[in-house]
Amino acid sequence: MDPTSIYPAECHFRIIVAGDFQGEAQLQQVLATAEVTAALQPGKASSAGKFRSWQVSARIRDRAEMVRLDRELRAVAGVRMVL
C-alpha cells in the first residue's frame, strides 16, 4: 500500500494508564506537538480500578509522526499501553 494514500490520517488513540495515574499534564505536553482534533479526555476505568483510559484524536501527517507520537506517549510514567 502506498503511504501517500494513507496519510494524512485522522487517528483515534486510547491510552491505558495505571489506576493512580497523575500524568495528564505529561500527556498534554506530548500532544502539544500534534494536530489534536478531539481533545484528551478521560475514558473508562476497569471494574477493580487498576487501570483507566484516556482518549484523544489527532491528524497524523506521516508514518514517522505516528511512530514518534506512539513512542512518546508510551514513555510517560504510568502509561501501560497505547491503542
C-alpha positions in Angstrom: 0.0 0.0 0.0 1.3 3.4 -0.9 1.9 5.5 2.3 0.8 8.7 0.4 -2.7 7.2 0.1 -2.9 6.7 3.9 -1.6 10.0 5.2 -2.6 12.5 6.4 -5.0 10.4 8.6 -7.3 11.1 11.5 -6.2 8.7 14.3 -8.0 7.9 17.4 -5.9 6.9 20.4 -6.9 5.1 23.6 -4.2 5.4 26.2 -4.4 2.8 29.0 -2.9 4.0 32.3 -2.5 2.8 35.9 -5.4 3.5 38.2 -3.4 6.0 40.2 -2.1 7.8 37.1 -1.3 11.5 37.6 0.3 12.3 34.3 -2.3 14.2 32.4 0.0 17.2 32.1 2.7 15.0 30.5 0.2 13.5 28.0 -0.8 17.1 27.1 2.8 18.1 26.6 3.4 15.2 24.2 0.2 16.0 22.4 1.1 19.7 22.0 3.4 18.7 19.1 0.4 17.1 17.3 -2.6 18.4 15.5 -5.2 17.4 18.0 -8.7 17.2 16.5 -10.5 15.9 19.6 -9.1 16.9 23.0 -7.7 14.5 25.5 -10.4 13.3 27.8 -10.8 10.5 30.4 -12.4 7.3 29.3 -13.5 4.2 31.2 -11.9 2.6 34.3 -11.5 -1.1 35.0 -14.0 -2.6 37.5 -11.2 -3.1 40.0 -9.8 0.4 39.4 -6.4 -0.9 38.4 -6.5 0.7 35.0 -8.1 3.8 33.4 -8.1 5.1 29.8 -7.8 8.4 28.1 -8.9 9.2 24.6 -7.6 11.6 22.0 -7.8 12.1 18.3 -5.2 13.7 16.1 -4.4 14.3 12.4 -1.2 12.5 11.6 0.9 13.7 8.7 3.0 10.6 8.1 4.3 7.3 9.5 7.2 9.0 11.2 4.9 11.2 13.2 2.7 8.2 14.1 5.8 6.3 15.4 7.1 9.3 17.3 3.8 10.1 19.0 3.3 6.4 20.0 6.8 6.2 21.4 6.5 9.5 23.4 3.0 8.6 24.8 4.3 5.2 25.9 7.3 6.9 27.6 5.0 8.8 30.0 5.2 7.3 33.5 2.1 5.3 34.3 1.1 4.6 30.7 0.6 0.9 30.2 -0.3 0.8 26.5 -1.4 2.9 23.6 -4.1 1.6 21.3 
